[in-house]
Amino acid sequence: MKEKLAAGKQPASNGPVSGTPVGIWIRVSTEDQANGESPEYHLARAREYAKFNGWTVKEVYDLAGVSGKSVMDHRETKRMLDDVKRGHIAGLIFSKLARLARNTRELLEFADFFRTHGADMISLQEKIDTSTPAGRLFYTMIAALAQWERDETADRVKASVAIRAKLGKPLGGPAPFGYQWKEKKLVPHPQEAPVRKLMYDLFLEHRRKKTVVRLLNQAGHRTRKGARFTAKTVGRLLQDPTAKGIHRANYTTRDGQSGGWTTKPEEAWVLTEVEPLVPAEVWEQCNRLLGPPLRDGRPRAKKAVQLFAGLAYCQCGEKMYVPSNSPKYVCRKCRNKIPIADIEGIFHDELQAYFVSPELVAKHLQDSDRALADKEELLRAQRQEMEKLQREIDRVYRLYQDGHLKGEEFGRFFRPLEDRRQQIEESLPKLEAEIDAGKVKTLSAGEIAAEARNLANLWTKMAPDEKRSIVEAITDKIVVGKGEIDLSLCYLPASEELAKGWRKGWDSNPR
């Protein structure tokens, strides 16, 4: 069960999807440790929560023993914020808000920073997961509280950026690929610079970004983050004038409304000469070849939006895609096929039945609540068993210490108890993570029933990209077999939220 949309670098993210990189924040108070909640326990619980949601834990930020009075200047905090800013992690899991920061001002700063960079905050105790509708309400409240501080600092920050740029001082952030900051100056990176030069040579030879991407990846070259190169990345690097010896600073600004980046007027740019990687004429020639997105003098056709790309699976386990100029989803491994019209028709029929049946939605929620109650009961039982086991272990040990048990007798009694204790100790974080995830989704699902019918009524009027967003949000998996389809729908987020981005356009421009 999930309710995620693709995460991106923008405010109010729609949440991390399967495989999304996240970090774990560990700061355990002495009081927590006295109650048996060690840093290792909190780490295990957070890892299990990430595993339950299909996220990938990339980093652990360990502040064990650090006072919560002020953490913003701690090196682990700075590392975490930098990872969020550069997209290394898209979410941060922590045990509770008080463990993130006790200082209210710093908590507001954290929330504002995460919101600005489109990352999510997940507090397990407060059941706040900003990838959900209910959790995003938290962002809204925090944003309102922090508004006065943003207004007060905005002008100072803008002025500071312009002045630092004109003085030739670094403005923060990573150096362009192929360069590195050394003594506050941009200089060629010994490993990356040859790769960036190679991009220009390959593009001049083959004149296609995708060919350059293929050749770079086949040769084993990777981005600074260790990822494979993409056409978008190669295009951006080919167009960056730093490679020809002109580094631009203070030339973009963040749009306060959309959260995206816009280019400033050229008179505000600060240009700095750096050591070039390629001759200026090579850079100019490549950028002339890149040109506008035209082919044979005509605009390139817009790629069709396939509703189920990445969600449709063949019964053999492979994903199914729609090849160019094909009317069917195809499994590349076993060549299983299904017409686009058929799979979309079946999905729409199931969708209508799901939407127009409040009883079905209510049953879905009741089943989830029942499963959650069962897990909570199991958790209580395991904790009670854990306490009983610990008392029995202590009793056996005292008997051994007092000489009432010999070594062999002690081992015979002690080992089964200790094995069971360790078994429960390992299962508790996983069970708690499943309960955490269930409670988060139950909170977000409270608004489903009232909104589901509205979304169903508007479904046929939506544009393909709008339908795709909703498909991503409510579809877990579609398995295509021989003559049958297994369709798994997830919890439905509120239609009001899903539709808010396009309803205004629909009202003013009815299709």
Buried (B, 14 or more C-beta within 10 A) or exposed (E): BBBBBBBEBBBBBBBBBEEBBBBBBBBBBEEBBEEEBBBEBBBBBBBBBBBBBEBBBBBBBBBBEBEBEBBEEBEBBEEBBBBBBEBBBBBBBBBEBBBBBBBEEBBBBBBBBBBBBBBBBBBBEBBBBBBBBBBBBBBEEBBEEBEEEBEEEEEEEEEEBBEBBEEEEEEEEEBBBBBBBEEEBBBBBEEBBEBBBBBBEBBBEEEEBEBBBBBBBEEEBEBBEEEEBBBEBBBEBBEBBBBBBBBBBBBBEEEEEEBEEEEEEEEEBBBBEBEBBBEEEBBEBBBEEBEEEEEEEEEEEEEEBBBBBBBBBBBEEBBBBBEEEEEBBBBEEEEBBBEBEBBBEBBBEEBBEBBEBEEBBEEBBEEBBEBBEEBBEBBEEBEEEBEEBEEBBEEBBEBBEEEEBEEEEBBEBBEEBBEBBEEBBEBBBBBBBBBBBBBBBBBBBEBBBEBBBBBBEBBEEBEEEBBBBBBBBBBEEBBBEEEEBEBEBBBBBBBBBBBEEBBEEBEEEEE
